[in-house]
Amino acid sequence: MQLYDSARGGVFPLEVGPVATLYSCGITPYDSAHLGHAFVYLSFDVLTRRLIDAGHEARLVRNVTDVDDDILRKARELGVNYLDLAAQEMVIFERDMKLINLLPVYSEPRATGAIPEILTLIGRTFDQGLAYEVDGSVYFEVSKFPRFGQVSHEPRDAMLALAAIHGGNPDDSNKRDPLDFVLWQPSLEDEPAWESRWGPGRPGWHIECSALALRELGETVDVHGGGRDLAFPHHECEAAQSESVTGAPFVKHWMHVGLVALDGIKMSKSLGNLVFVHDLVRRSEPAAVRVALMDHYYRDDWEWHDDMLLHAQSRLATWRSTMITGRTSSVLDDVRDALDDDLSTPAALRAIDAASHAGSNVATAAALLGITL
């Protein structure tokens, strides 16, 4: 398999052992996951299926960020406990992912379940002189990591702008450098707090994923990623803090998935321009939603239109028409070749189209893509 690596900026062979390790950044469960989230997790699901098909054991970890600024703010607005809010949204999320036939993940750890590991990791960065403390907040000092920028390759001015957008607070006067990022912070009066050597508080966003990835999969992960908007600051900071402590490469392949838009604007919880899986399946079968998503190359940004669902449903009907009388063909190998070419699901679907139009039974090939005919 050849797979694009965001950090290296090119397509490279995906070299994994008998056990392939994958980490996909999961949701912050303060609101329902939308189609953009589904596209990310579906892309990792297809990769997992192909690895299993090729004879590997695929261990996909998808974390749950159940404590951070967003979920605490939303819980405060609603007047509910943040863990109750997380539990409620996770029920919806798991239902939606099951509808589009995602395989169960190897592990789905929660940030709140890894506080000891998070504190240990922060302690190691602090003791190695990579972090500093001001008034109970602990910051990672990016100047101590010369490779900062290796994942996103953004210039400094773009990093500052992105940090401001994604909660990095570059104007924090306690920072030695505006790009330094929080590892630990004091909790507000109505927020959860855990004891630490720097005082009671809670973890920063980036350290949560580093601690979970290292605990669940070891020092080096074969494939790590998520939506393209996570490349900076989240994945950049993850790599810096992880590699500073372990001395080992954190990730072999960075896999970033394109963003999904509606009416010309990226889907965003803050804007409310969202499409949900559970709404789409009221109008069509779940398999059609899966096909509609896979009709887009995982690295591309694209825009959702409702007619995509109708096209997907029509495709399914055509594929099913040859299931009983259709002959076997080489379509399964054609689908494998498409997936091995940087996970090209559109090419895989076109191969199934061609075989079906030629009168072949395509059920096995569709099954490799997670589609049950």
C-alpha positions as CSV (number, residue, x, y, z in Angstrom):
1,M,0.0,0.0,0.0
2,Q,1.1,3.5,-0.8
3,L,-0.2,6.2,1.5
4,Y,0.3,10.0,1.6
5,D,2.2,11.3,4.6
6,S,1.3,14.8,5.5
7,A,4.6,15.5,7.3
8,R,6.8,14.3,4.4
9,G,4.5,15.8,1.8
10,G,4.3,12.8,-0.5
11,V,3.1,9.3,-1.1
12,F,5.2,6.6,0.5
13,P,5.0,2.8,1.1
14,L,3.0,2.0,4.2
15,E,5.3,-0.4,6.0
16,V,3.8,-2.2,9.0
17,G,4.5,-5.4,10.8
18,P,2.0,-8.2,11.6
19,V,0.3,-5.7,14.0
20,A,-0.5,-2.4,12.5
21,T,-1.1,0.5,14.9
22,L,-3.4,3.4,14.1
23,Y,-4.6,6.3,16.1
24,S,-7.5,8.5,15.0
25,C,-8.3,11.6,17.0
26,G,-11.9,11.2,18.2
27,I,-14.6,13.5,19.2
28,T,-15.1,16.0,22.0
29,P,-18.6,14.9,23.0
30,Y,-20.3,18.2,23.7
31,D,-22.5,18.1,20.6
32,S,-23.5,15.5,17.9
33,A,-20.8,14.4,15.5
34,H,-21.5,15.6,12.0
35,L,-20.7,14.3,8.5
36,G,-17.2,15.8,8.6
37,H,-16.4,13.6,11.6
38,A,-18.0,10.6,9.9
39,F,-15.8,11.1,6.8
40,V,-12.7,11.0,9.0
41,Y,-13.6,7.9,10.9
42,L,-14.9,6.2,7.7
43,S,-11.5,6.9,6.0
44,F,-9.7,5.2,8.9
45,D,-12.2,2.3,8.8
46,V,-11.5,1.6,5.2
47,L,-7.8,1.6,5.8
48,T,-8.3,-0.8,8.7
49,R,-10.4,-3.1,6.6
50,R,-7.7,-3.2,3.9
51,L,-5.0,-3.9,6.4
52,I,-7.0,-6.8,7.9
53,D,-7.7,-8.1,4.3
54,A,-3.9,-8.0,3.7
55,G,-3.4,-10.3,6.7
56,H,-2.5,-7.8,9.4
57,E,-3.9,-7.3,12.9
58,A,-5.1,-3.7,12.9
59,R,-5.3,-1.9,16.2
60,L,-7.2,1.3,15.7
61,V,-7.4,3.6,18.8
62,R,-10.0,6.4,18.7
63,N,-9.9,8.6,21.8
64,V,-12.7,10.6,23.5
65,T,-11.8,14.1,24.6
66,D,-14.2,14.2,27.6
67,V,-12.5,17.1,29.4
68,D,-11.4,20.2,27.6
69,D,-12.5,23.9,27.2
70,D,-15.3,23.1,24.8
71,I,-17.1,20.4,26.7
72,L,-16.8,22.3,30.0
73,R,-18.1,25.5,28.4
74,K,-21.1,23.7,26.9
75,A,-21.8,21.8,30.2
76,R,-21.8,25.1,32.0
77,E,-24.2,26.6,29.5
78,L,-26.6,23.7,29.8
79,G,-26.3,23.5,33.6
80,V,-25.3,19.8,33.5
81,N,-22.3,17.7,34.6
82,Y,-19.7,17.5,31.9
83,L,-19.5,13.7,32.1
84,D,-23.3,13.4,31.8
85,L,-23.1,15.5,28.7
86,A,-20.3,13.3,27.3
87,A,-22.2,10.1,28.0
88,Q,-25.3,11.5,26.2
89,E,-23.4,12.5,23.1
90,M,-21.4,9.3,23.0
91,V,-24.6,7.3,22.8
92,I,-25.6,9.3,19.7
93,F,-22.1,9.0,18.2
94,E,-21.8,5.3,18.7
95,R,-25.2,4.8,17.1
96,D,-24.3,6.9,14.1
97,M,-21.0,5.1,13.5
98,K,-22.7,1.8,13.8
99,L,-25.3,2.9,11.2
100,I,-22.5,3.4,8.6
101,N,-21.0,0.1,9.5
102,L,-17.7,1.1,11.1
103,L,-15.8,-1.7,12.6
104,P,-15.4,-1.7,16.4
105,V,-12.2,0.0,17.3
106,Y,-9.4,-1.7,19.2
107,S,-9.7,0.9,22.0
108,E,-11.7,4.0,22.7
109,P,-10.0,5.5,25.8
110,R,-11.2,8.7,27.5
111,A,-9.0,11.5,28.6
112,T,-10.4,11.4,32.1
113,G,-9.3,7.8,32.4
114,A,-5.7,8.6,31.8
115,I,-5.0,11.4,34.3
116,P,-2.1,9.4,36.0
117,E,-0.4,8.8,32.6
118,I,-0.9,12.4,31.6
119,L,0.6,13.7,34.9
120,T,3.6,11.3,34.4
121,L,4.2,12.5,30.9
122,I,4.0,16.2,32.0
123,G,6.4,15.4,34.8
124,R,8.9,13.9,32.4
125,T,8.8,17.0,30.2
126,F,9.1,19.2,33.2
127,D,12.0,17.3,34.7
128,Q,13.9,17.3,31.4
129,G,13.7,21.0,31.2
130,L,11.3,21.1,28.3
131,A,8.5,22.8,30.3
132,Y,8.1,25.6,32.8
133,E,5.4,26.5,35.4
134,V,3.8,29.9,36.0
135,D,1.0,30.3,38.6
136,G,0.0,26.7,38.4
137,S,0.0,26.4,34.6
138,V,2.7,24.3,32.9
139,Y,3.8,25.2,29.4
140,F,5.8,23.2,26.9
141,E,8.6,25.4,25.6
142,V,8.7,25.0,21.8
143,S,12.2,26.5,21.5
144,K,13.5,23.4,23.2
145,F,12.2,21.3,20.3
146,P,14.1,22.3,17.1
147,R,11.8,20.2,14.9
148,F,8.6,22.1,15.9
149,G,6.8,22.6,12.6
150,Q,7.7,19.2,11.2
151,V,4.1,18.0,10.9
152,S,2.3,21.0,9.5
153,H,5.2,23.0,7.9
154,E,3.3,26.2,8.6
155,P,5.3,29.4,8.8
156,R,5.3,31.1,12.2
157,D,2.7,33.8,11.4
158,A,0.3,31.1,10.2
159,M,1.0,29.1,13.4
160,L,0.1,32.1,15.5
161,A,-3.1,32.7,13.6
162,L,-4.1,29.0,13.9
163,A,-3.2,28.9,17.6
164,A,-5.5,31.8,18.2
165,I,-8.4,30.1,16.3
166,H,-8.0,26.7,18.0
167,G,-7.7,27.8,21.6
168,G,-3.9,28.2,21.8
169,N,-4.1,31.6,23.4
170,P,-0.9,33.1,22.0
171,D,-1.6,36.4,23.9
172,D,-1.1,34.6,27.2
173,S,1.4,36.9,29.0
174,N,2.7,34.0,31.1
175,K,4.2,32.4,28.0
176,R,7.9,32.7,27.1
177,D,6.9,32.3,23.5
178,P,3.4,32.9,22.1
179,L,3.5,29.4,20.5
180,D,4.3,27.6,23.8
181,F,1.3,25.5,24.7
182,V,-0.4,24.4,27.9
183,L,0.3,21.0,29.4
184,W,-1.5,21.6,32.7
185,Q,-3.8,24.5,33.9
186,P,-5.6,25.5,37.1
187,S,-9.3,24.6,37.0
188,L,-12.0,27.3,37.4
189,E,-14.2,27.0,40.4
190,D,-16.9,25.0,38.6
191,E,-14.5,22.7,36.6
192,P,-13.2,19.3,37.5
193,A,-9.8,19.3,39.1
194,W,-7.1,16.7,39.8
195,E,-4.2,17.0,42.2
196,S,-0.7,17.5,40.8
197,R,2.7,18.7,41.8
198,W,1.8,22.1,40.4
199,G,-1.5,22.4,42.2
200,P,-5.0,21.2,41.4
201,G,-6.0,21.6,37.8
202,R,-6.8,19.8,34.6
203,P,-4.8,18.7,31.5
204,G,-4.3,20.7,28.3
205,W,-5.8,19.3,25.1
206,H,-2.6,18.1,23.3
207,I,-1.1,16.2,26.2
208,E,-4.2,14.0,26.4
209,C,-3.7,12.4,23.0
210,S,0.0,11.9,23.5
211,A,-0.6,10.1,26.8
212,L,-3.3,7.9,25.4
213,A,-1.4,7.0,22.2
214,L,1.7,6.1,24.1
215,R,-0.2,4.1,26.6
216,E,-2.3,2.2,24.1
217,L,0.1,1.8,21.2
218,G,3.6,2.4,22.3
219,E,6.2,5.0,21.4
220,T,5.8,4.9,17.7
221,V,2.4,4.7,15.9
222,D,2.2,3.5,12.3
223,V,-0.6,5.8,11.2
224,H,-1.9,8.8,13.2
225,G,-4.3,11.5,12.0
226,G,-7.7,13.0,11.8
227,G,-9.2,16.0,10.1
228,R,-6.8,18.3,8.2
229,D,-7.6,21.1,10.7
230,L,-5.9,19.1,13.4
231,A,-2.4,19.3,11.8
232,F,-1.7,22.5,13.7
233,P,-1.7,23.0,16.5
234,H,-2.9,19.6,17.8
235,H,-0.8,17.1,16.0
236,E,2.2,19.4,15.9
237,C,2.2,19.8,19.6
238,E,1.6,16.0,20.1
239,A,4.6,15.2,18.1
240,A,6.8,17.7,19.9
241,Q,6.0,16.7,23.4
242,S,6.0,12.9,22.7
243,E,9.3,12.8,20.8
244,S,11.0,15.1,23.3
245,V,10.2,12.6,26.1
246,T,10.7,9.3,24.3
247,G,13.5,10.2,21.9
248,A,11.7,8.0,19.3
249,P,9.7,9.0,16.2
250,F,6.1,9.5,17.3
251,V,4.4,8.7,14.0
252,K,5.5,6.9,10.8
253,H,2.6,8.2,8.6
254,W,0.5,11.3,9.3
255,M,-2.9,10.9,7.6
256,H,-5.0,14.0,7.4
257,V,-8.5,13.8,6.0
258,G,-10.2,16.6,4.0
259,L,-12.9,18.9,5.3
260,V,-16.6,18.7,4.4
261,A,-18.6,21.8,3.7
262,L,-22.2,22.7,3.4
263,D,-23.4,25.7,1.3
264,G,-19.8,26.6,0.7
265,I,-18.7,26.8,4.3
266,K,-16.8,24.1,6.3
267,M,-19.2,22.2,8.6
268,S,-18.6,23.5,12.1
269,K,-20.4,23.1,15.4
270,S,-19.9,26.8,16.2
271,L,-21.6,27.8,12.9
272,G,-24.3,25.2,13.1
273,N,-24.1,24.3,9.4
274,L,-24.2,20.6,10.0
275,V,-25.5,17.4,8.4
276,F,-25.8,14.3,10.6
277,V,-25.8,10.7,9.7
278,H,-28.9,10.0,11.7
279,D,-30.8,12.6,9.7
280,L,-29.6,11.1,6.4
281,V,-30.7,7.6,7.2
282,R,-34.2,8.7,7.7
283,R,-34.3,9.4,3.9
284,S,-32.1,6.6,2.7
285,E,-30.5,3.3,3.9
286,P,-27.3,3.6,5.9
287,A,-25.3,1.8,3.1
288,A,-26.1,4.7,0.8
289,V,-24.6,7.2,3.3
290,R,-21.4,5.1,3.4
291,V,-21.2,5.0,-0.4
292,A,-21.9,8.7,-0.7
293,L,-19.0,9.5,1.6
294,M,-16.6,7.0,-0.1
295,D,-17.3,8.7,-3.4
296,H,-14.8,11.4,-2.3
297,Y,-11.1,11.0,-2.1
298,Y,-10.1,11.1,1.6
299,R,-7.5,13.9,1.2
300,D,-9.9,16.3,-0.7
301,D,-12.1,19.0,0.7
302,W,-15.6,18.7,-0.7
303,E,-19.1,19.9,-0.3
304,W,-22.2,17.9,0.6
305,H,-25.2,17.9,-1.6
306,D,-28.4,15.9,-1.0
307,D,-28.3,14.4,-4.6
308,M,-25.2,12.5,-3.6
309,L,-27.4,10.3,-1.5
310,L,-29.7,9.6,-4.5
311,H,-26.8,8.7,-6.7
312,A,-25.4,6.3,-4.0
313,Q,-28.8,4.6,-3.6
314,S,-29.0,4.1,-7.4
315,R,-25.5,2.6,-7.4
316,L,-26.5,0.1,-4.7
317,A,-29.5,-0.9,-6.7
318,T,-27.3,-1.6,-9.8
319,W,-24.8,-3.6,-7.8
320,R,-27.5,-5.7,-6.3
321,S,-29.1,-6.5,-9.6
322,T,-26.2,-8.8,-10.5
323,M,-25.9,-10.6,-7.2
324,I,-27.8,-13.8,-8.1
325,T,-27.0,-14.3,-11.7
326,G,-23.8,-12.4,-12.0
327,R,-20.5,-14.2,-12.6
328,T,-17.4,-13.8,-10.6
329,S,-14.6,-11.5,-11.8
330,S,-11.4,-9.8,-10.9
331,V,-13.2,-6.8,-9.3
332,L,-12.0,-7.7,-5.8
333,D,-8.4,-7.3,-6.9
334,D,-9.3,-4.1,-8.7
335,V,-10.7,-2.7,-5.4
336,R,-7.6,-3.8,-3.6
337,D,-5.4,-2.0,-6.1
338,A,-7.5,1.2,-5.8
339,L,-7.2,1.2,-2.0
340,D,-3.4,0.4,-2.2
341,D,-3.1,3.5,-4.3
342,D,-3.3,6.0,-1.5
343,L,-6.7,4.8,-0.3
344,S,-8.6,5.8,-3.5
345,T,-12.2,4.9,-2.5
346,P,-13.6,6.7,-5.6
347,A,-11.6,4.5,-7.9
348,A,-12.7,1.4,-5.9
349,L,-16.3,2.4,-6.4
350,R,-15.8,2.9,-10.1
351,A,-14.3,-0.5,-10.4
352,I,-17.4,-2.0,-8.8
353,D,-19.6,0.0,-11.1
354,A,-17.7,-1.3,-14.1
355,A,-17.9,-4.9,-13.0
356,S,-21.6,-4.6,-12.1
357,H,-22.4,-3.1,-15.5
358,A,-20.5,-6.0,-17.1
359,G,-22.8,-8.4,-15.3
360,S,-20.4,-9.5,-12.5
361,N,-21.4,-10.3,-8.9
362,V,-19.7,-7.5,-6.9
363,A,-20.9,-8.5,-3.4
364,T,-17.4,-9.6,-2.2
365,A,-15.7,-6.5,-3.5
366,A,-18.4,-4.3,-1.9
367,A,-17.9,-6.1,1.4
368,L,-14.2,-5.2,1.5
369,L,-15.4,-1.5,1.5
370,G,-17.8,-2.3,4.4
371,I,-20.9,-2.3,2.1
372,T,-23.3,-5.2,2.6
373,L,-25.5,-5.8,-0.5
